Amino acid sequence: MSSEPISFDGQVVIVTGAGNGLGRSYALGLAPRGAEVVCNDLVEPNLALATAEQVESNCARACDRSNFAVPESINEELRLVSDRMP
């Protein structure tokens, strides 16, 4: 078993519930490992914005308007994120 942390370089990770608790912890933990983090929280959208501000990734994005229970919202958010990628 390797003790090296898993790298997420070049990967886009959507974290739902990023406003607090485990979602926030995942967002903050994945960014330093190279992930481009998308923060979403339907219940606490302002907290998702705050989490995104704390994320160290240059492409961090808070999506406070997307309902990820609706497939069209997911597709739209992925399109917006891909437009921001280098």
C-alpha positions in Angstrom: 0.0 0.0 0.0 1.4 3.4 -1.0 1.6 6.2 1.5 1.5 8.8 -1.4 -1.7 10.8 -1.5 -3.9 10.4 -4.5 -3.4 13.1 -7.2 -6.4 14.7 -8.8 -4.3 16.8 -11.3 -6.4 17.9 -14.2 -9.6 16.4 -12.8 -12.8 18.3 -12.2 -14.6 17.3 -9.0 -18.1 18.4 -8.2 -18.7 18.5 -4.5 -22.4 18.7 -3.5 -23.1 19.8 0.1 -19.9 21.9 0.0 -21.3 24.5 2.3 -20.5 22.5 5.5 -19.7 19.2 7.0 -18.2 16.4 4.9 -18.8 18.2 1.6 -16.8 21.2 2.8 -14.1 18.9 4.0 -13.9 17.1 0.7 -13.8 20.4 -1.3 -11.0 21.7 0.9 -9.1 18.4 0.9 -9.3 17.8 -2.9 -8.1 21.2 -4.1 -4.5 20.8 -2.7 -4.3 17.5 -4.5 -4.8 19.2 -7.8 -8.6 19.0 -8.4 -10.5 21.7 -10.1 -13.3 21.9 -7.4 -16.9 22.8 -8.2 -18.7 23.7 -4.9 -22.5 23.2 -4.8 -25.0 23.4 -1.9 -28.7 23.9 -2.4 -29.5 24.4 1.3 -26.5 26.7 2.1 -25.5 28.4 -1.2 -23.7 31.2 0.6 -21.6 28.7 2.5 -20.7 27.0 -0.8 -19.5 30.4 -2.0 -17.4 30.7 1.1 -16.0 27.2 0.7 -15.1 28.0 -2.9 -13.2 31.1 -1.8 -11.2 29.0 0.6 -10.4 26.3 -2.0 -6.8 26.7 -3.3 -7.6 25.7 -6.9 -7.5 28.5 -9.4 -10.6 27.1 -11.2 -12.7 26.7 -8.0 -16.2 27.6 -8.8 -19.3 27.9 -6.6 -22.5 26.9 -8.2 -25.2 28.2 -5.9 -28.0 28.2 -8.4 -27.8 24.6 -9.7 -30.2 21.9 -8.7 -28.1 18.8 -9.2 -31.2 16.6 -8.9 -32.1 18.0 -12.4 -29.9 16.5 -15.1 -30.0 19.7 -17.2 -28.5 21.6 -14.3 -25.6 19.3 -14.1 -25.0 19.5 -17.9 -25.1 23.3 -17.7 -22.7 23.5 -14.8 -20.3 21.1 -16.5 -20.4 23.3 -19.6 -19.6 26.4 -17.6 -16.7 24.7 -15.8 -15.3 23.3 -19.0 -15.3 26.8 -20.6 -13.1 28.0 -17.7 -10.6 25.2 -18.1 -7.3 26.0 -19.9 
